[in-house]
Amino acid sequence: MNEQFRVAQKIGLMFRPETSLPNDIKSWTISQLHSNSPALGISSFSSKVEPWPQSLQPDLIERAELFRLLQGTYLKNREIKNTKEKESKDHQNYIKHSMKKKDELKFAHRNVYGNDQIRLRLMSFWSNHFTIGDVFMNEALLGHAMEDAILANLNGSFSDMLYKVTTHPGMLTYLDNNNSAGEESKHHFWCRAQTDCQSGLNDNLGRELLELHTVSPKAGYTESDIRQTAKVLAGWGAFFDTSIENLKKWNGTSNHWDMYKSHYAEPGNKTVMGKVIGTGKGGLRQLTDYLASNEYTVMHLSEKLCRHFVSDTPQARDIDFIANAWKGSQGNLDQIHQAVIELAINSKEDKFQWPINWLFQVIRLSDASYFHGWDSIHGNKESMDVEDIFRELGQSFFSERQPNGYSSDKVEWLSGEMLERRLRFASAIHKLGRVKSSPEQIMDRIGANMTTRNLVKSAGKNSTDRFTALMCSPELMGLNSV
């Protein structure tokens, strides 16, 4: 594989046929860190690529209203006795008020048609690191978190991104922090005086903030540290099931992304891993700044970045290279990402691709039209539903998933079943995706090696079989040395 495509495979999404290949791949890749990131897509299979309609990209206030309508109608429909009538009304309500399918399709379109392929890969990496799953009717928030908490903060500091993601209503909802109340909070004492009221401290987000998002268990934190972190977080959390007017009356702000309920907060200072954290709303920023710069966080995330973008078996010197860039820039993501790019370019080691990245790369390389347009978000007879595609592929950012996210270890994706799924998808893309390039044209453009060319030749004369052999070859999956 030539150098442009080798690098684009490791840290990007491959070049589409109409795209000119850069002469200086390193300069081009680094320039991508600050490229424009418009959401691009298609309205239908035959339409041209254009910006996504603004009407399908609502802000948090609009999403909150959609959530209330979705939730309210479901609750109302529970009273309907006729099963078919209830299912029909639930389905109509879902189509009208749900954001999940819109955000899923927007994500798919961005990755297939976007010109900012490096930024999109980084968005996927960080969105997986800060996993937010679809629970508690949280689906209206997932796409917003990916776009506005992750992508919008790729050029800032890790500390800023950490704080923005931790306080995003999607994360606070996913890890049960919305109702978390300090044991000494006003709300807790009020609740105890009521006959039917439950109140308590929830440590889910506090635990994951330490274990997954920052220092990792290698830091040797204790259960007390987790509890203290949960107390810092008590009070953070918006309620999407109430009106903006009520939120402003109760909390002094209508901003869902800055919702701190002081009557739920634990008073007094807290101590996390030896660091004294002050009382009140500003305590969380103190904590996230401290964790973001912690040596254990730096090493944990440097290894994770290396394993995802550089090598399936990262070397200590490579991890240290990223860690040194992190420390030298005080956590500036631009500098960290440039270090990752430099390593990925210089390293000739294999980097097996996630199923979802591989799928986007196959579609881009072949210029296929595999995902339906936004004019048919909730159904299209000509193509498979996006939600079903991601589920069948075994990797969806919009599902009920565990907080630890998807592994970058190739062992997790090399089972016979997972490889068989790629074979089926490659075949389906060629049969249904209006592929415009032959396997031979694709191989010539990317500079495929002789092993791949012989594999494609051995597949026979059937064009679908040859296409499938190419796209599922070790070279196109990131196993060049096999």
C-alpha positions as CSV (number, residue, x, y, z in Angstrom):
1,M,0.0,0.0,0.0
2,N,1.4,3.4,-0.9
3,E,2.2,5.9,1.8
4,Q,-0.8,8.1,1.5
5,F,-3.3,5.3,1.9
6,R,-1.2,3.5,4.6
7,V,-1.4,6.6,6.8
8,A,-5.0,7.3,5.9
9,Q,-5.9,3.8,6.9
10,K,-4.1,4.1,10.3
11,I,-5.4,7.4,11.4
12,G,-8.0,8.4,8.9
13,L,-10.8,7.0,6.7
14,M,-9.1,6.6,3.3
15,F,-9.3,8.9,0.3
16,R,-12.4,9.0,-1.8
17,P,-11.8,8.5,-5.6
18,E,-12.4,12.2,-6.4
19,T,-9.9,13.3,-3.8
20,S,-6.3,14.3,-5.0
21,L,-3.6,12.6,-3.0
22,P,-1.4,14.9,-0.9
23,N,2.3,14.9,-1.8
24,D,3.4,15.6,1.7
25,I,1.3,13.2,3.8
26,K,2.6,14.5,7.2
27,S,1.9,18.1,6.5
28,W,-1.5,17.2,5.1
29,T,-2.4,15.1,8.1
30,I,-1.4,17.8,10.6
31,S,-3.3,20.4,8.6
32,Q,-6.4,18.2,9.0
33,L,-6.4,18.9,12.7
34,H,-7.7,22.4,12.0
35,S,-9.8,21.6,8.9
36,N,-13.4,22.7,8.7
37,S,-15.8,20.1,10.0
38,P,-19.2,20.6,8.4
39,A,-21.7,17.8,8.6
40,L,-22.0,16.5,5.1
41,G,-24.4,13.9,3.6
42,I,-27.0,13.1,1.0
43,S,-30.7,13.5,0.9
44,S,-31.2,10.4,-1.3
45,F,-29.0,7.9,-3.2
46,S,-29.0,9.9,-6.4
47,S,-28.4,13.3,-4.8
48,K,-25.2,15.2,-4.5
49,V,-23.2,15.6,-1.2
50,E,-24.3,18.7,0.6
51,P,-24.5,20.1,4.2
52,W,-26.8,18.4,6.6
53,P,-30.1,20.3,7.1
54,Q,-30.0,22.5,10.2
55,S,-33.5,21.3,11.1
56,L,-32.1,17.8,11.8
57,Q,-29.4,19.2,14.1
58,P,-31.4,20.7,17.1
59,D,-29.7,22.3,20.0
60,L,-30.1,21.1,23.6
61,I,-33.2,23.2,24.3
62,E,-34.9,21.7,21.3
63,R,-33.7,18.2,22.2
64,A,-35.1,18.6,25.7
65,E,-38.4,19.5,24.2
66,L,-38.3,16.4,22.0
67,F,-37.4,14.3,25.0
68,R,-40.4,15.6,26.9
69,L,-42.7,14.9,24.0
70,L,-41.3,11.4,23.5
71,Q,-41.5,10.5,27.2
72,G,-44.9,12.1,27.8
73,T,-46.6,10.3,24.9
74,Y,-45.1,7.0,25.9
75,L,-46.4,7.4,29.4
76,K,-49.8,8.4,28.0
77,N,-49.9,5.4,25.6
78,R,-49.5,3.0,28.5
79,E,-53.2,3.5,29.2
80,I,-54.1,2.1,25.8
81,K,-55.4,-1.4,26.1
82,N,-55.3,-2.4,22.5
83,T,-51.8,-3.7,21.8
84,K,-51.7,-3.0,18.1
85,E,-53.1,0.5,18.6
86,K,-50.5,1.2,21.4
87,E,-47.6,-0.1,19.2
88,S,-48.7,2.1,16.3
89,K,-49.0,5.2,18.4
90,D,-45.6,4.5,20.1
91,H,-44.0,4.1,16.6
92,Q,-45.5,7.3,15.3
93,N,-44.4,9.1,18.4
94,Y,-40.8,7.7,18.0
95,I,-40.6,8.8,14.4
96,K,-41.8,12.3,15.2
97,H,-39.8,13.0,18.4
98,S,-36.8,10.6,18.4
99,M,-33.2,11.9,17.7
100,K,-31.5,8.5,17.6
101,K,-31.9,7.6,13.9
102,K,-31.2,11.2,12.9
103,D,-27.9,11.3,14.8
104,E,-26.9,7.8,13.7
105,L,-27.4,8.7,10.1
106,K,-25.6,12.0,10.5
107,F,-22.6,10.2,12.1
108,A,-22.5,7.6,9.2
109,H,-22.8,10.4,6.5
110,R,-20.1,12.5,8.2
111,N,-17.6,9.6,8.1
112,V,-18.4,8.6,4.6
113,Y,-18.6,12.0,2.9
114,G,-16.6,14.2,5.2
115,N,-13.4,15.9,4.1
116,D,-12.1,16.1,7.7
117,Q,-11.2,12.4,8.1
118,I,-8.5,12.8,10.7
119,R,-10.8,14.9,13.0
120,L,-13.6,12.3,12.5
121,R,-11.3,9.5,13.6
122,L,-10.3,11.5,16.6
123,M,-13.9,12.2,17.4
124,S,-14.6,8.5,17.4
125,F,-11.7,7.7,19.6
126,W,-12.6,10.3,22.2
127,S,-16.3,9.5,22.0
128,N,-15.4,5.9,22.7
129,H,-13.1,6.9,25.6
130,F,-15.9,9.0,27.1
131,T,-18.6,6.4,26.4
132,I,-22.2,7.6,26.8
133,G,-24.7,4.8,26.2
134,D,-28.4,4.9,25.2
135,V,-30.1,4.4,28.6
136,F,-32.9,6.2,30.5
137,M,-34.3,7.6,27.2
138,N,-30.9,9.2,26.8
139,E,-30.9,8.9,23.0
140,A,-31.6,12.6,22.3
141,L,-28.2,13.5,23.9
142,L,-25.7,11.1,22.3
143,G,-25.1,12.9,19.0
144,H,-25.0,16.3,20.7
145,A,-22.3,15.1,23.1
146,M,-20.2,13.7,20.2
147,E,-20.4,16.9,18.2
148,D,-20.4,19.6,20.9
149,A,-18.4,18.1,23.7
150,I,-15.9,16.1,21.7
151,L,-15.5,17.4,18.1
152,A,-15.8,21.0,19.1
153,N,-13.0,20.7,21.7
154,L,-10.5,18.7,19.7
155,N,-8.2,21.7,19.4
156,G,-8.3,22.7,23.1
157,S,-6.9,21.2,26.2
158,F,-7.7,17.7,27.5
159,S,-8.7,19.4,30.7
160,D,-11.4,21.5,28.9
161,M,-12.7,18.4,27.1
162,L,-12.8,16.4,30.3
163,Y,-14.8,19.1,32.0
164,K,-17.2,19.6,29.1
165,V,-17.9,15.8,28.7
166,T,-18.2,15.3,32.5
167,T,-20.8,18.0,32.8
168,H,-22.7,17.2,29.6
169,P,-26.3,16.1,30.4
170,G,-25.7,13.0,28.3
171,M,-23.0,11.8,30.6
172,L,-24.8,12.9,33.8
173,T,-27.9,11.0,32.7
174,Y,-26.0,7.9,31.5
175,L,-24.1,7.4,34.8
176,D,-27.0,8.3,37.1
177,N,-25.8,11.6,38.4
178,N,-28.9,13.7,37.8
179,N,-30.5,12.7,41.1
180,S,-27.3,12.2,43.1
181,A,-27.6,14.2,46.4
182,G,-25.0,14.6,49.1
183,E,-25.6,13.0,52.4
184,E,-25.5,16.4,54.1
185,S,-27.3,18.2,51.4
186,K,-30.5,20.3,52.0
187,H,-32.4,18.0,49.5
188,H,-31.4,14.9,51.4
189,F,-32.6,16.2,54.8
190,W,-35.8,17.5,53.2
191,C,-36.4,14.1,51.5
192,R,-35.9,12.2,54.7
193,A,-38.8,14.2,56.3
194,Q,-41.2,13.0,53.5
195,T,-43.2,9.8,53.6
196,D,-42.4,8.7,50.0
197,C,-39.0,10.1,49.0
198,Q,-35.7,8.5,48.2
199,S,-32.4,10.3,48.2
200,G,-28.8,9.3,48.2
201,L,-25.3,9.7,46.7
202,N,-24.6,7.8,43.4
203,D,-21.0,7.0,42.8
204,N,-21.3,5.7,39.2
205,L,-19.9,8.8,37.5
206,G,-17.3,9.3,40.2
207,R,-16.0,5.7,39.8
208,E,-15.8,5.9,36.0
209,L,-14.2,9.4,36.1
210,L,-11.3,7.9,38.0
211,E,-11.2,4.3,36.6
212,L,-11.8,5.0,32.9
213,H,-11.7,8.7,32.0
214,T,-8.5,9.7,33.8
215,V,-6.0,8.1,36.2
216,S,-7.0,4.4,35.9
217,P,-6.7,1.8,38.7
218,K,-2.9,2.0,38.4
219,A,-3.1,5.2,40.4
220,G,-4.1,3.2,43.5
221,Y,-7.1,5.3,44.5
222,T,-9.4,4.0,47.2
223,E,-13.2,3.5,47.7
224,S,-13.0,6.6,49.8
225,D,-11.6,8.6,46.8
226,I,-14.5,7.4,44.7
227,R,-16.9,8.4,47.4
228,Q,-15.3,11.8,47.7
229,T,-15.4,12.3,43.9
230,A,-19.1,11.4,44.0
231,K,-19.6,14.1,46.6
232,V,-17.9,16.7,44.3
233,L,-20.3,15.6,41.6
234,A,-23.4,15.8,43.7
235,G,-25.7,18.5,42.5
236,W,-24.6,18.3,38.8
237,G,-27.4,17.2,36.5
238,A,-30.2,18.6,34.4
239,F,-33.8,17.4,34.2
240,F,-35.0,17.1,30.7
241,D,-38.5,16.2,31.8
242,T,-39.3,19.7,33.0
243,S,-39.6,23.1,31.3
244,I,-37.0,25.7,30.8
245,E,-39.0,28.0,33.0
246,N,-39.0,25.6,35.9
247,L,-35.2,25.0,35.5
248,K,-34.5,28.7,35.6
249,K,-36.8,29.2,38.7
250,W,-35.1,26.3,40.6
251,N,-31.5,26.8,39.5
252,G,-31.1,30.3,38.2
253,T,-30.1,29.1,34.7
254,S,-31.9,27.6,31.7
255,N,-28.6,26.1,30.3
256,H,-28.9,22.3,30.4
257,W,-25.1,22.1,30.1
258,D,-24.4,24.1,33.2
259,M,-27.0,22.8,35.6
260,Y,-25.8,22.7,39.2
261,K,-28.4,22.2,41.9
262,S,-26.9,23.7,45.1
263,H,-29.6,22.1,47.3
264,Y,-28.4,18.6,46.1
265,A,-24.7,19.5,46.7
266,E,-22.6,18.1,49.5
267,P,-21.3,21.0,51.6
268,G,-17.7,21.4,52.7
269,N,-14.3,20.5,51.2
270,K,-13.6,17.1,49.8
271,T,-10.3,15.2,49.4
272,V,-9.6,13.1,46.4
273,M,-6.2,11.3,46.1
274,G,-4.7,13.7,48.5
275,K,-6.0,16.8,46.7
276,V,-8.3,19.1,48.7
277,I,-11.3,20.2,46.5
278,G,-13.2,23.3,47.5
279,T,-16.9,23.4,48.1
280,G,-19.6,24.6,45.6
281,K,-20.0,24.5,41.9
282,G,-16.3,25.3,41.1
283,G,-15.1,22.2,42.9
284,L,-15.7,20.0,39.9
285,R,-13.5,22.1,37.7
286,Q,-10.8,22.0,40.4
287,L,-11.1,18.2,40.3
288,T,-11.1,17.7,36.6
289,D,-8.1,20.0,36.2
290,Y,-6.2,18.0,38.8
291,L,-7.1,14.7,37.2
292,A,-6.3,15.9,33.7
293,S,-2.7,16.8,34.6
294,N,-2.1,13.7,36.8
295,E,0.9,11.5,35.7
296,Y,-1.3,8.4,35.8
297,T,-3.8,10.1,33.4
298,V,-1.1,11.1,31.0
299,M,0.4,7.6,30.9
300,H,-3.0,5.8,30.7
301,L,-4.2,7.9,27.8
302,S,-0.9,8.0,26.0
303,E,-0.9,4.2,25.9
304,K,-4.6,4.2,24.8
305,L,-3.9,6.6,21.9
306,C,-0.9,4.6,20.9
307,R,-2.8,1.3,20.9
308,H,-5.6,2.8,18.8
309,F,-3.7,4.7,16.2
310,V,-0.1,3.4,16.1
311,S,0.4,-0.3,16.9
312,D,-1.5,-3.3,18.1
313,T,1.5,-3.9,20.4
314,P,2.7,-0.4,21.4
315,Q,6.3,0.0,22.6
316,A,7.2,1.8,25.8
317,R,9.3,4.4,23.8
318,D,6.2,5.2,21.7
319,I,4.0,5.7,24.7
320,D,6.6,7.9,26.3
321,F,6.8,10.0,23.1
322,I,3.1,10.8,23.4
323,A,3.4,11.3,27.1
324,N,6.3,13.8,26.7
325,A,4.2,15.8,24.2
326,W,1.4,15.8,26.7
327,K,3.5,17.0,29.5
328,G,5.5,19.5,27.4
329,S,2.2,21.1,26.1
330,Q,0.4,20.9,29.4
331,G,-2.3,18.7,27.9
332,N,-2.8,20.6,24.6
333,L,-4.7,18.2,22.4
334,D,-3.2,19.7,19.2
335,Q,0.3,18.8,20.3
336,I,-0.8,15.4,21.6
337,H,-2.5,14.6,18.4
338,Q,0.5,15.7,16.3
339,A,2.7,13.4,18.3
340,V,0.2,10.5,17.6
341,I,0.4,11.4,13.8
342,E,4.2,11.5,13.8
343,L,4.3,8.1,15.4
344,A,1.7,6.6,13.2
345,I,3.5,7.8,10.1
346,N,6.9,6.5,11.2
347,S,5.7,3.2,12.6
348,K,5.5,0.4,10.1
349,E,3.7,-1.9,12.6
350,D,0.2,-3.2,12.0
351,K,-2.9,-1.5,13.3
352,F,-6.0,-3.6,12.9
353,Q,-9.0,-1.5,12.2
354,W,-12.2,-1.4,14.2
355,P,-15.2,-2.8,12.3
356,I,-16.9,0.6,12.0
357,N,-13.7,2.4,10.7
358,W,-13.2,-0.5,8.2
359,L,-16.8,-0.1,7.0
360,F,-16.4,3.6,6.4
361,Q,-13.1,3.0,4.6
362,V,-14.6,0.4,2.3
363,I,-17.4,2.7,1.3
364,R,-15.1,5.6,0.8
365,L,-12.6,3.6,-1.3
366,S,-15.3,2.2,-3.5
367,D,-17.4,5.4,-3.7
368,A,-20.4,3.3,-2.8
369,S,-23.8,4.7,-1.8
370,Y,-24.6,2.3,1.0
371,F,-26.3,4.5,3.7
372,H,-29.7,5.9,2.7
373,G,-30.3,9.7,2.6
374,W,-31.9,11.9,5.3
375,D,-35.2,12.1,3.3
376,S,-35.8,8.5,4.5
377,I,-34.4,8.5,8.0
378,H,-37.0,6.1,9.4
379,G,-37.0,3.6,6.6
380,N,-35.9,2.8,3.1
381,K,-36.8,-0.3,1.1
382,E,-33.6,0.0,-1.0
383,S,-31.1,-0.2,1.9
384,M,-30.6,-1.6,5.4
385,D,-31.4,0.6,8.3
386,V,-28.4,2.4,9.8
387,E,-29.2,1.2,13.3
388,D,-29.3,-2.4,12.1
389,I,-26.1,-1.9,10.1
390,F,-24.2,-0.8,13.2
391,R,-25.8,-3.5,15.4
392,E,-25.0,-6.3,12.9
393,L,-21.4,-5.0,12.5
394,G,-21.0,-5.4,16.2
395,Q,-20.1,-1.8,16.9
396,S,-22.5,1.1,17.6
397,F,-21.9,4.4,19.4
398,F,-25.6,4.8,19.9
399,S,-26.4,1.5,21.7
400,E,-26.8,0.5,25.4
401,R,-23.1,-0.1,25.9
402,Q,-20.8,-0.5,28.8
403,P,-18.8,2.6,30.2
404,N,-15.4,1.0,29.2
405,G,-16.2,1.4,25.5
406,Y,-15.0,-0.7,22.6
407,S,-11.5,-2.3,22.9
408,S,-8.7,-1.3,20.4
409,D,-7.2,-4.8,20.9
410,K,-7.4,-6.7,17.7
411,V,-8.0,-10.0,19.6
412,E,-11.5,-8.6,20.5
413,W,-12.4,-8.4,16.7
414,L,-10.6,-11.4,15.2
415,S,-13.1,-14.1,15.9
416,G,-14.5,-16.2,13.0
417,E,-17.9,-14.6,13.6
418,M,-16.6,-11.0,13.4
419,L,-14.6,-11.7,10.3
420,E,-17.6,-13.4,8.7
421,R,-19.7,-10.3,9.3
422,R,-17.1,-8.2,7.4
423,L,-17.3,-10.7,4.5
424,R,-21.1,-10.3,4.4
425,F,-20.9,-6.5,4.6
426,A,-18.3,-6.3,1.8
427,S,-20.5,-8.5,-0.4
428,A,-23.6,-6.4,0.4
429,I,-21.8,-3.1,-0.3
430,H,-20.8,-4.3,-3.8
431,K,-24.3,-5.7,-4.6
432,L,-26.4,-2.8,-3.3
433,G,-24.0,0.2,-3.0
434,R,-23.7,1.2,-6.7
435,V,-19.9,0.7,-6.5
436,K,-18.2,2.9,-9.2
437,S,-14.7,1.4,-9.1
438,S,-13.5,-2.1,-9.9
439,P,-11.3,-4.0,-7.5
440,E,-8.4,-3.6,-10.0
441,Q,-8.9,0.2,-10.1
442,I,-9.0,0.4,-6.3
443,M,-5.8,-1.8,-6.0
444,D,-3.9,0.4,-8.5
445,R,-5.0,3.6,-6.7
446,I,-3.9,2.4,-3.2
447,G,-0.8,0.5,-4.4
448,A,-2.0,-2.9,-3.1
449,N,0.7,-5.4,-2.4
450,M,1.2,-8.6,-4.5
451,T,-0.3,-10.8,-1.8
452,T,-3.5,-8.8,-1.9
453,R,-3.6,-8.9,-5.7
454,N,-3.1,-12.6,-5.8
455,L,-5.8,-13.1,-3.3
456,V,-8.2,-11.1,-5.4
457,K,-7.2,-13.0,-8.5
458,S,-7.8,-16.3,-6.8
459,A,-11.4,-15.2,-6.0
460,G,-12.3,-15.9,-9.7
461,K,-14.2,-13.9,-12.3
462,N,-17.2,-12.8,-10.2
463,S,-16.8,-9.1,-9.4
464,T,-18.5,-9.3,-6.1
465,D,-16.3,-12.1,-4.9
466,R,-13.2,-10.2,-6.0
467,F,-14.4,-7.0,-4.3
468,T,-15.1,-9.0,-1.1
469,A,-11.7,-10.6,-1.2
470,L,-10.0,-7.2,-1.6
471,M,-11.9,-5.4,1.2
472,C,-11.5,-8.3,3.6
473,S,-7.8,-8.9,2.7
474,P,-5.4,-8.6,5.6
475,E,-4.0,-5.5,3.9
476,L,-7.3,-3.7,3.9
477,M,-8.1,-4.6,7.5
478,G,-4.7,-3.4,8.8
479,L,-2.8,-6.7,9.0
480,N,-0.2,-5.9,6.4
481,S,2.4,-8.3,7.7
482,V,0.1,-11.3,7.5
